[in-house]
Amino acid sequence: MTPDFWPTLFVFVLASLIGLGVIRRVSRLLHTPLMSITNAISAIAVVGSIIVTGSDYPLEIRILGAIALFASMTNIVSGFLITDRMLKMFKTGSKPAGEK
């Protein structure tokens, strides 16, 4: 392990705990905009994982990059599907298909 491992792990754990605390306090009405923001953040992760996967790194690192790419893309697609579904709940004036 490199000497930078423990400070990096500390920052990761601290950021995770702070992020969890912030997300818990978000109003339900703000959940949809928050999902859109997290999709944008995942897009940054996609770009980074594409760079890692396509670069001249050792095979193990490129495999981790491919896993990160898959996880980020799954997060983005799922986030957009959930956001779209939530926004459909707030639409007014139109009746669902099959209803008279």
N, CA, C and O atoms as a GROMACS GRO file, in nm:
protein
  400
    1MET      N    1   0.083  -0.118   0.000
    1MET     CA    2   0.000   0.000   0.000
    1MET      C    3   0.088   0.125   0.000
    1MET      O    4   0.194   0.129   0.062
    2THR      N    5   0.041   0.224  -0.070
    2THR     CA    6   0.116   0.350  -0.076
    2THR      C    7   0.084   0.434   0.047
    2THR      O    8  -0.018   0.412   0.112
    3PRO      N    9   0.170   0.530   0.079
    3PRO     CA   10   0.145   0.616   0.195
    3PRO      C   11   0.020   0.702   0.179
    3PRO      O   12  -0.034   0.752   0.278
    4ASP      N   13  -0.028   0.721   0.056
    4ASP     CA   14  -0.147   0.802   0.034
    4ASP      C   15  -0.277   0.725   0.055
    4ASP      O   16  -0.385   0.783   0.044
    5PHE      N   17  -0.268   0.597   0.085
    5PHE     CA   18  -0.388   0.516   0.097
    5PHE      C   19  -0.477   0.561   0.212
    5PHE      O   20  -0.597   0.582   0.193
    6TRP      N   21  -0.421   0.576   0.332
    6TRP     CA   22  -0.503   0.610   0.449
    6TRP      C   23  -0.567   0.748   0.438
    6TRP      O   24  -0.685   0.762   0.469
    7PRO      N   25  -0.494   0.852   0.397
    7PRO     CA   26  -0.564   0.980   0.380
    7PRO      C   27  -0.674   0.974   0.273
    7PRO      O   28  -0.778   1.037   0.288
    8THR      N   29  -0.650   0.899   0.167
    8THR     CA   30  -0.750   0.886   0.062
    8THR      C   31  -0.873   0.812   0.115
    8THR      O   32  -0.986   0.851   0.088
    9LEU      N   33  -0.851   0.705   0.190
    9LEU     CA   34  -0.962   0.631   0.250
    9LEU      C   35  -1.039   0.719   0.348
    9LEU      O   36  -1.162   0.714   0.352
   10PHE      N   37  -0.968   0.799   0.426
   10PHE     CA   38  -1.032   0.890   0.521
   10PHE      C   39  -1.122   0.990   0.448
   10PHE      O   40  -1.235   1.014   0.490
   11VAL      N   41  -1.073   1.049   0.341
   11VAL     CA   42  -1.152   1.146   0.264
   11VAL      C   43  -1.273   1.078   0.202
   11VAL      O   44  -1.382   1.135   0.201
   12PHE      N   45  -1.257   0.956   0.152
   12PHE     CA   46  -1.369   0.883   0.093
   12PHE      C   47  -1.477   0.855   0.196
   12PHE      O   48  -1.595   0.878   0.170
   13VAL      N   49  -1.439   0.806   0.313
   13VAL     CA   50  -1.537   0.776   0.419
   13VAL      C   51  -1.604   0.904   0.466
   13VAL      O   52  -1.726   0.907   0.485
   14LEU      N   53  -1.528   1.009   0.485
   14LEU     CA   54  -1.584   1.137   0.529
   14LEU      C   55  -1.682   1.192   0.425
   14LEU      O   56  -1.790   1.238   0.461
   15ALA      N   57  -1.645   1.188   0.299
   15ALA     CA   58  -1.734   1.237   0.193
   15ALA      C   59  -1.861   1.152   0.186
   15ALA      O   60  -1.970   1.205   0.162
   16SER      N   61  -1.850   1.022   0.206
   16SER     CA   62  -1.967   0.934   0.204
   16SER      C   63  -2.062   0.968   0.317
   16SER      O   64  -2.183   0.975   0.296
   17LEU      N   65  -2.008   0.988   0.436
   17LEU     CA   66  -2.094   1.020   0.552
   17LEU      C   67  -2.160   1.156   0.537
   17LEU      O   68  -2.278   1.171   0.570
   18ILE      N   69  -2.086   1.254   0.489
   18ILE     CA   70  -2.144   1.388   0.468
   18ILE      C   71  -2.250   1.381   0.358
   18ILE      O   72  -2.358   1.439   0.374
   19GLY      N   73  -2.222   1.312   0.250
   19GLY     CA   74  -2.320   1.298   0.142
   19GLY      C   75  -2.447   1.229   0.189
   19GLY      O   76  -2.557   1.270   0.152
   20LEU      N   77  -2.433   1.125   0.268
   20LEU     CA   78  -2.549   1.055   0.322
   20LEU      C   79  -2.631   1.147   0.412
   20LEU      O   80  -2.754   1.147   0.406
   21GLY      N   81  -2.563   1.226   0.494
   21GLY     CA   82  -2.634   1.320   0.581
   21GLY      C   83  -2.708   1.427   0.503
   21GLY      O   84  -2.819   1.464   0.540
   22VAL      N   85  -2.649   1.476   0.396
   22VAL     CA   86  -2.714   1.578   0.314
   22VAL      C   87  -2.835   1.519   0.241
   22VAL      O   88  -2.941   1.582   0.236
   23ILE      N   89  -2.820   1.402   0.184
   23ILE     CA   90  -2.928   1.339   0.108
   23ILE      C   91  -3.047   1.308   0.197
   23ILE      O   92  -3.161   1.323   0.154
   24ARG      N   93  -3.024   1.266   0.320
   24ARG     CA   94  -3.134   1.235   0.411
   24ARG      C   95  -3.220   1.356   0.442
   24ARG      O   96  -3.339   1.342   0.470
   25ARG      N   97  -3.162   1.474   0.439
   25ARG     CA   98  -3.235   1.595   0.476
   25ARG      C   99  -3.304   1.664   0.356
   25ARG      O  100  -3.362   1.771   0.373
   26VAL      N  101  -3.297   1.605   0.239
   26VAL     CA  102  -3.358   1.666   0.121
   26VAL      C  103  -3.509   1.640   0.123
   26VAL      O  104  -3.553   1.528   0.147
   27SER      N  105  -3.585   1.744   0.096
   27SER     CA  106  -3.731   1.733   0.087
   27SER      C  107  -3.769   1.643  -0.028
   27SER      O  108  -3.697   1.633  -0.128
   28ARG      N  109  -3.883   1.577  -0.015
   28ARG     CA  110  -3.929   1.488  -0.122
   28ARG      C  111  -3.957   1.565  -0.250
   28ARG      O  112  -3.944   1.510  -0.359
   29LEU      N  113  -3.996   1.690  -0.240
   29LEU     CA  114  -4.022   1.771  -0.360
   29LEU      C  115  -3.895   1.801  -0.437
   29LEU      O  116  -3.900   1.825  -0.558
   30LEU      N  117  -3.782   1.801  -0.369
   30LEU     CA  118  -3.655   1.830  -0.435
   30LEU      C  119  -3.584   1.705  -0.484
   30LEU      O  120  -3.474   1.712  -0.538
   31HIS      N  121  -3.646   1.590  -0.465
   31HIS     CA  122  -3.579   1.464  -0.500
   31HIS      C  123  -3.553   1.453  -0.650
   31HIS      O  124  -3.446   1.408  -0.690
   32THR      N  125  -3.649   1.494  -0.733
   32THR     CA  126  -3.631   1.484  -0.878
   32THR      C  127  -3.516   1.571  -0.928
   32THR      O  128  -3.433   1.522  -1.005
   33PRO      N  129  -3.508   1.701  -0.887
   33PRO     CA  130  -3.392   1.779  -0.930
   33PRO      C  131  -3.260   1.721  -0.877
   33PRO      O  132  -3.157   1.729  -0.944
   34LEU      N  133  -3.264   1.665  -0.758
   34LEU     CA  134  -3.143   1.605  -0.702
   34LEU      C  135  -3.099   1.485  -0.785
   34LEU      O  136  -2.980   1.465  -0.806
   35MET      N  137  -3.194   1.405  -0.833
   35MET     CA  138  -3.161   1.291  -0.918
   35MET      C  139  -3.095   1.339  -1.047
   35MET      O  140  -3.001   1.276  -1.096
   36SER      N  141  -3.143   1.450  -1.102
   36SER     CA  142  -3.083   1.503  -1.224
   36SER      C  143  -2.939   1.547  -1.200
   36SER      O  144  -2.853   1.529  -1.286
   37ILE      N  145  -2.915   1.605  -1.085
   37ILE     CA  146  -2.778   1.648  -1.051
   37ILE      C  147  -2.686   1.527  -1.035
   37ILE      O  148  -2.572   1.528  -1.081
   38THR      N  149  -2.736   1.423  -0.970
   38THR     CA  150  -2.652   1.304  -0.954
   38THR      C  151  -2.626   1.236  -1.087
   38THR      O  152  -2.522   1.173  -1.105
   39ASN      N  153  -2.719   1.248  -1.181
   39ASN     CA  154  -2.694   1.195  -1.316
   39ASN      C  155  -2.579   1.271  -1.382
   39ASN      O  156  -2.497   1.211  -1.451
   40ALA      N  157  -2.575   1.401  -1.361
   40ALA     CA  158  -2.465   1.480  -1.417
   40ALA      C  159  -2.332   1.440  -1.354
   40ALA      O  160  -2.230   1.432  -1.423
   41ILE      N  161  -2.332   1.414  -1.224
   41ILE     CA  162  -2.210   1.371  -1.156
   41ILE      C  163  -2.166   1.234  -1.209
   41ILE      O  164  -2.047   1.208  -1.228
   42SER      N  165  -2.264   1.146  -1.233
   42SER     CA  166  -2.230   1.014  -1.289
   42SER      C  167  -2.173   1.027  -1.428
   42SER      O  168  -2.090   0.945  -1.469
   43ALA      N  169  -2.215   1.128  -1.502
   43ALA     CA  170  -2.159   1.149  -1.635
   43ALA      C  171  -2.010   1.181  -1.627
   43ALA      O  172  -1.933   1.138  -1.713
   44ILE      N  173  -1.971   1.254  -1.525
   44ILE     CA  174  -1.829   1.280  -1.503
   44ILE      C  175  -1.755   1.150  -1.475
   44ILE      O  176  -1.644   1.128  -1.524
   45ALA      N  177  -1.817   1.062  -1.396
   45ALA     CA  178  -1.757   0.932  -1.367
   45ALA      C  179  -1.745   0.848  -1.493
   45ALA      O  180  -1.648   0.773  -1.509
   46VAL      N  181  -1.843   0.860  -1.584
   46VAL     CA  182  -1.836   0.786  -1.711
   46VAL      C  183  -1.716   0.831  -1.792
   46VAL      O  184  -1.642   0.748  -1.845
   47VAL      N  185  -1.695   0.961  -1.802
   47VAL     CA  186  -1.581   1.013  -1.878
   47VAL      C  187  -1.450   0.962  -1.817
   47VAL      O  188  -1.361   0.917  -1.889
   48GLY      N  189  -1.439   0.969  -1.685
   48GLY     CA  190  -1.318   0.920  -1.619
   48GLY      C  191  -1.296   0.771  -1.640
   48GLY      O  192  -1.183   0.727  -1.662
   49SER      N  193  -1.403   0.693  -1.632
   49SER     CA  194  -1.387   0.548  -1.650
   49SER      C  195  -1.356   0.511  -1.795
   49SER      O  196  -1.286   0.413  -1.820
   50ILE      N  197  -1.407   0.590  -1.890
   50ILE     CA  198  -1.371   0.566  -2.030
   50ILE      C  199  -1.222   0.592  -2.051
   50ILE      O  200  -1.154   0.518  -2.121
   51ILE      N  201  -1.172   0.698  -1.989
   51ILE     CA  202  -1.029   0.731  -2.000
   51ILE      C  203  -0.944   0.619  -1.941
   51ILE      O  204  -0.844   0.578  -2.001
   52VAL      N  205  -0.983   0.570  -1.824
   52VAL     CA  206  -0.906   0.464  -1.758
   52VAL      C  207  -0.914   0.334  -1.838
   52VAL      O  208  -0.814   0.265  -1.855
   53THR      N  209  -1.033   0.301  -1.887
   53THR     CA  210  -1.051   0.175  -1.960
   53THR      C  211  -0.975   0.175  -2.092
   53THR      O  212  -0.921   0.071  -2.132
   54GLY      N  213  -0.969   0.289  -2.160
   54GLY     CA  214  -0.905   0.293  -2.290
   54GLY      C  215  -0.758   0.328  -2.288
   54GLY      O  216  -0.694   0.327  -2.393
   55SER      N  217  -0.703   0.359  -2.173
   55SER     CA  218  -0.563   0.398  -2.164
   55SER      C  219  -0.471   0.278  -2.153
   55SER      O  220  -0.515   0.163  -2.151
   56ASP      N  221  -0.342   0.308  -2.147
   56ASP     CA  222  -0.240   0.204  -2.140
   56ASP      C  223  -0.205   0.173  -1.994
   56ASP      O  224  -0.091   0.190  -1.952
   57TYR      N  225  -0.305   0.129  -1.919
   57TYR     CA  226  -0.285   0.089  -1.779
   57TYR      C  227  -0.276  -0.062  -1.772
   57TYR      O  228  -0.308  -0.131  -1.870
   58PRO      N  229  -0.233  -0.116  -1.659
   58PRO     CA  230  -0.233  -0.263  -1.644
   58PRO      C  231  -0.375  -0.319  -1.658
   58PRO      O  232  -0.474  -0.247  -1.638
   59LEU      N  233  -0.385  -0.445  -1.692
   59LEU     CA  234  -0.513  -0.509  -1.719
   59LEU      C  235  -0.609  -0.498  -1.600
   59LEU      O  236  -0.729  -0.475  -1.620
   60GLU      N  237  -0.560  -0.514  -1.478
   60GLU     CA  238  -0.647  -0.508  -1.360
   60GLU      C  239  -0.715  -0.371  -1.348
   60GLU      O  240  -0.833  -0.363  -1.316
   61ILE      N  241  -0.641  -0.266  -1.375
   61ILE     CA  242  -0.695  -0.131  -1.365
   61ILE      C  243  -0.796  -0.107  -1.477
   61ILE      O  244  -0.899  -0.043  -1.455
   62ARG      N  245  -0.768  -0.157  -1.595
   62ARG     CA  246  -0.863  -0.141  -1.706
   62ARG      C  247  -0.992  -0.218  -1.680
   62ARG      O  248  -1.100  -0.174  -1.719
   63ILE      N  249  -0.982  -0.334  -1.615
   63ILE     CA  250  -1.102  -0.411  -1.579
   63ILE      C  251  -1.184  -0.332  -1.477
   63ILE      O  252  -1.306  -0.324  -1.488
   64LEU      N  253  -1.117  -0.274  -1.378
   64LEU     CA  254  -1.189  -0.190  -1.281
   64LEU      C  255  -1.253  -0.069  -1.349
   64LEU      O  256  -1.362  -0.027  -1.312
   65GLY      N  257  -1.184  -0.013  -1.448
   65GLY     CA  258  -1.242   0.098  -1.525
   65GLY      C  259  -1.367   0.055  -1.600
   65GLY      O  260  -1.464   0.131  -1.608
   66ALA      N  261  -1.365  -0.065  -1.656
   66ALA     CA  262  -1.483  -0.116  -1.728
   66ALA      C  263  -1.598  -0.141  -1.631
   66ALA      O  264  -1.714  -0.114  -1.665
   67ILE      N  265  -1.568  -0.191  -1.513
   67ILE     CA  266  -1.672  -0.210  -1.411
   67ILE      C  267  -1.730  -0.075  -1.369
   67ILE      O  268  -1.851  -0.061  -1.354
   68ALA      N  269  -1.643   0.024  -1.351
   68ALA     CA  270  -1.690   0.158  -1.316
   68ALA      C  271  -1.775   0.218  -1.427
   68ALA      O  272  -1.873   0.287  -1.400
   69LEU      N  273  -1.737   0.193  -1.551
   69LEU     CA  274  -1.815   0.241  -1.665
   69LEU      C  275  -1.955   0.179  -1.665
   69LEU      O  276  -2.054   0.248  -1.684
   70PHE      N  277  -1.961   0.049  -1.642
   70PHE     CA  278  -2.091  -0.020  -1.638
   70PHE      C  279  -2.176   0.033  -1.523
   70PHE      O  280  -2.295   0.060  -1.542
   71ALA      N  281  -2.117   0.048  -1.405
   71ALA     CA  282  -2.193   0.096  -1.290
   71ALA      C  283  -2.243   0.239  -1.310
   71ALA      O  284  -2.357   0.270  -1.276
   72SER      N  285  -2.160   0.325  -1.365
   72SER     CA  286  -2.200   0.464  -1.390
   72SER      C  287  -2.310   0.473  -1.494
   72SER      O  288  -2.405   0.548  -1.477
   73MET      N  289  -2.298   0.396  -1.601
   73MET     CA  290  -2.401   0.399  -1.704
   73MET      C  291  -2.533   0.344  -1.651
   73MET      O  292  -2.640   0.395  -1.684
   74THR      N  293  -2.526   0.240  -1.570
   74THR     CA  294  -2.648   0.186  -1.508
   74THR      C  295  -2.712   0.290  -1.419
   74THR      O  296  -2.834   0.304  -1.418
   75ASN      N  297  -2.632   0.363  -1.344
   75ASN     CA  298  -2.682   0.468  -1.256
   75ASN      C  299  -2.749   0.580  -1.336
   75ASN      O  300  -2.856   0.629  -1.298
   76ILE      N  301  -2.689   0.619  -1.445
   76ILE     CA  302  -2.745   0.727  -1.528
   76ILE      C  303  -2.878   0.684  -1.590
   76ILE      O  304  -2.977   0.756  -1.580
   77VAL      N  305  -2.881   0.568  -1.652
   77VAL     CA  306  -3.004   0.522  -1.716
   77VAL      C  307  -3.115   0.503  -1.614
   77VAL      O  308  -3.228   0.546  -1.636
   78SER      N  309  -3.084   0.441  -1.502
   78SER     CA  310  -3.185   0.421  -1.397
   78SER      C  311  -3.233   0.554  -1.342
   78SER      O  312  -3.353   0.571  -1.318
   79GLY      N  313  -3.142   0.649  -1.322
   79GLY     CA  314  -3.180   0.780  -1.271
   79GLY      C  315  -3.275   0.852  -1.364
   79GLY      O  316  -3.372   0.913  -1.320
   80PHE      N  317  -3.247   0.846  -1.495
   80PHE     CA  318  -3.336   0.911  -1.590
   80PHE      C  319  -3.472   0.842  -1.595
   80PHE      O  320  -3.575   0.909  -1.606
   81LEU      N  321  -3.475   0.709  -1.587
   81LEU     CA  322  -3.603   0.638  -1.587
   81LEU      C  323  -3.685   0.673  -1.463
   81LEU      O  324  -3.806   0.693  -1.473
   82ILE      N  325  -3.621   0.679  -1.348
   82ILE     CA  326  -3.692   0.714  -1.225
   82ILE      C  327  -3.739   0.858  -1.228
   82ILE      O  328  -3.851   0.887  -1.188
   83THR      N  329  -3.654   0.948  -1.276
   83THR     CA  330  -3.693   1.089  -1.286
   83THR      C  331  -3.811   1.105  -1.380
   83THR      O  332  -3.904   1.179  -1.349
   84ASP      N  333  -3.809   1.038  -1.494
   84ASP     CA  334  -3.919   1.046  -1.589
   84ASP      C  335  -4.048   0.993  -1.527
   84ASP      O  336  -4.155   1.052  -1.545
   85ARG      N  337  -4.038   0.885  -1.456
   85ARG     CA  338  -4.157   0.827  -1.390
   85ARG      C  339  -4.213   0.921  -1.284
   85ARG      O  340  -4.334   0.936  -1.272
   86MET      N  341  -4.125   0.985  -1.207
   86MET     CA  342  -4.171   1.078  -1.104
   86MET      C  343  -4.235   1.202  -1.168
   86MET      O  344  -4.336   1.251  -1.117
   87LEU      N  345  -4.178   1.251  -1.276
   87LEU     CA  346  -4.235   1.369  -1.342
   87LEU      C  347  -4.372   1.339  -1.402
   87LEU      O  348  -4.458   1.427  -1.406
   88LYS      N  349  -4.394   1.217  -1.449
   88LYS     CA  350  -4.525   1.179  -1.502
   88LYS      C  351  -4.631   1.182  -1.393
   88LYS      O  352  -4.748   1.205  -1.423
   89MET      N  353  -4.593   1.160  -1.268
   89MET     CA  354  -4.691   1.164  -1.159
   89MET      C  355  -4.743   1.306  -1.137
   89MET      O  356  -4.854   1.323  -1.087
   90PHE      N  357  -4.664   1.407  -1.172
   90PHE     CA  358  -4.704   1.545  -1.147
   90PHE      C  359  -4.774   1.610  -1.266
   90PHE      O  360  -4.820   1.724  -1.255
   91LYS      N  361  -4.784   1.541  -1.379
   91LYS     CA  362  -4.851   1.598  -1.495
   91LYS      C  363  -5.001   1.604  -1.469
   91LYS      O  364  -5.059   1.511  -1.412
   92THR      N  365  -5.064   1.713  -1.512
   92THR     CA  366  -5.208   1.728  -1.497
   92THR      C  367  -5.272   1.753  -1.632
   92THR      O  368  -5.204   1.792  -1.728
   93GLY      N  369  -5.400   1.729  -1.641
   93GLY     CA  370  -5.472   1.759  -1.763
   93GLY      C  371  -5.478   1.646  -1.863
   93GLY      O  372  -5.560   1.651  -1.954
   94SER      N  373  -5.397   1.548  -1.850
   94SER     CA  374  -5.403   1.434  -1.943
   94SER      C  375  -5.444   1.309  -1.867
   94SER      O  376  -5.404   1.288  -1.752
   95LYS      N  377  -5.523   1.228  -1.932
   95LYS     CA  378  -5.570   1.105  -1.869
   95LYS      C  379  -5.482   0.989  -1.915
   95LYS      O  380  -5.436   0.988  -2.030
   96PRO      N  381  -5.459   0.894  -1.827
   96PRO     CA  382  -5.380   0.777  -1.867
   96PRO      C  383  -5.448   0.700  -1.979
   96PRO      O  384  -5.570   0.707  -1.995
   97ALA      N  385  -5.372   0.629  -2.056
   97ALA     CA  386  -5.424   0.551  -2.169
   97ALA      C  387  -5.523   0.447  -2.118
   97ALA      O  388  -5.499   0.380  -2.018
   98GLY      N  389  -5.634   0.433  -2.189
   98GLY     CA  390  -5.733   0.333  -2.150
   98GLY      C  391  -5.839   0.388  -2.056
   98GLY      O  392  -5.937   0.318  -2.029
   99GLU      N  393  -5.823   0.508  -2.006
   99GLU     CA  394  -5.920   0.565  -1.913
   99GLU      C  395  -6.007   0.666  -1.987
   99GLU      O  396  -5.955   0.744  -2.067
  100LYS      N  397  -6.136   0.665  -1.962
  100LYS     CA  398  -6.228   0.756  -2.031
  100LYS      C  399  -6.266   0.872  -1.945
  100LYS      O  400  -6.342   0.958  -1.988
   0.00000   0.00000   0.00000
